[in-house]
Amino acid sequence: MSARAGRASPGPCAKVVLWVFGSLFLITLLSVPVTTKTSQVRQAPDSNLIVRTTFPRNSTMFLPRYLAVKGRAGDNGAVQVRSTQWVGTMAIVLVLGIFDYVVICRLLWRRRRPKAADAGLSSPSLDL
């Protein structure tokens, strides 16, 4: 006898909440917030002096692209992940998904569905 035999399958409400927040979690997982080093070279019009300015820029990268850039040799730390923001965003999506499941599926959905016992007792009877 399997462990799933005693459990009922999740209802349509749970499937919708899982689908919506699962998609949001997947998008959050695949879009990595990173800080990249960007450089700018400029020269004054009447000067031979060239100035190179390097500054950080916040952006997001697709996870496979981030892993490819990070795995490249000689990168010198041009891309750094902002892990606190990444994990924090995933945690927020997870907590909101659990909260919506509890509120929508457990509290509101249960109030709307008629009880099985009440449905059997309130059926119209035929008086002959």
N, C-alpha and C positions, 0 to 999 in steps of 0.2 A: 504494500500500500504506500503510495507516494505522499509526500508532505502537502502537496497542492490539492489532494482529493478533498480535504475537509474545508478548504477555503472557497468562498464564492469569487467569481471573477470580478474585476473592478467594473463599476458602472460607467455609463457614458459620461457623467460629470468628471469622474476621476481621469478618464482617458483624455478628455478635452484639456483639463488643467495640466496633465502630464505632457501633452503634445505642445501646448503653448509655452509653458515654462521650460520644457526640455529644449525647444527650439531656441528660446532666448539664452539658455545656458550654453548651448553649443556655439551660438554666435559670440557670446562673451568669451568662451574658451578659445575660439579661433582668432579673435582679434586681440592681439597682444599690445598693451600700451608700452611704448618704448621712448627713450630719449636718444636722439641721434646728434652727432656732431656735424655741424654745417660750417663750411668756411666760405669766406668771401674775400676776393682779392680786389684791391682798388688802388688806383694811382692818381695822384693830383695831376691836373692838366699841365702844369709848368714844372713838374718835378720828375726826377728819375727814381724816386723812392717808391717802392711797391710795398703796400701794407696788406698783410693777410690777417683777417680777423676770424677767429673760431668761436662759435657760440652754440649752445644746446638748443634743440628744437624738439618739442613734445609732439608725438604722432602715434599712430597705431600701425601695426604690421600684421599680415596674415601669418599664422603660426608656422607653417612650413617655410615661408620666406625668412622669418626670423631665425629659425633653426639653421637654414642654409647660410645666412649671413654670419651667424655666430660661429658656425663650424669652419668658416673660411680662415685660412692661415694669414697672418699679417694684418688682421683687422684693427689692432691697437685699441680695442674698446670703443669703436665708433658707434656701436649700438648697445644700449643698456636697457634691460627690462625694468619697468616700474612694477615690481612684484606686489607691493602693498596695494596699489590701486587695482591690479588685475585680480588678486585673490579677494579683495574687498568687494569688487563688483560681482564676482561669481557668488560670493556669500550672500549679498543682497538679493540676487535673483533667486537663489535657493530658499532663503527665508521667506520672501514674498510668495513663492510658489507653494510652500507648505502652509503659509497663512491663508492664501486664497483657497487652497484645498479644504482646510478646516472650516473656514467661514462659508464658502459656497456649497461644497459637497456634503459636509457633515451637518451643519446647522440649518442652512436655508433649504437645501434639497430635501432633507428628511421631513421638514414641516409641510412641504407641498405634496409629497406622495401620500396617498391614503394608506392607512394600515390594512394589512391583509385580513385581519379579523373583522374590522369594521366593514370592509367591502363585502364580506360574506353575509353578515347580518343585515345589512341595509338593502339587500336585493329585493326588488318588488315581488311580492307573492301573488299568486293567482287565486282569487276566491271564487269557488264554483258553487 
